Amino acid sequence: WFVAEGDGEAIYHIFATASHRPVPATREEALERCNRWNNDFRWPIAVVVDRPDGAGHILVGGHIDLQPGVTKELFARYTDRVVCGALEFWEWIATPVGSPAASDTHEQS
């Protein structure tokens, strides 16, 4: 999702879910993996979202305040970084912990 909201639509949000991607089997494991990602990488952030029905999902993304003004280049670069990072997150989380294929290629914080 690409959303602008708030006063003057000054807050730009980019968030993604991937219901077709493998995820950890339990909420606790999903939370641990998201926390590990957030500790190792600046963006996008990964969170576990609980729903009233007891189900949950992982949401990956970020937001930026546009009110101070941004260049087209910064807007495009931020969008690209968050979208590419979200794709990398879904690859990363699908890789079993400790696997040699779990090497981190995403730009670290």
C-alpha positions, 0 to 999 in steps of 0.5 A: 500500500502507498498511502498519504494521510494526515493534515495535507496528506503529509505523512507518506506510508508504504506497507506490504503484506505477503499472504502467499509467502511462508512465515514462521509457524507461531506468533512468538517466532514471527515476533522474534524474527521481526525483532531480529530484522528491525535490530539488524536493518534500518528499513523497512520495519517489520511488525506482527499485527494481531487481529480481533479474531486471533489471527495475525499477519506480518506487516512490513514498511515505513513512513516519512513526514513530507511536510518539511518538503522533499525532492523528487529524488528523495521521494523516489529513493525512499520509495525504492528502498522501502519496496526493495527492502520489503521484498528482501524481508519476505525472502529473508523470513522464508529462509530457515534460521541458521541456514547458509542461505540466510546471509543478509544482503540488505543494507544494514543500519 
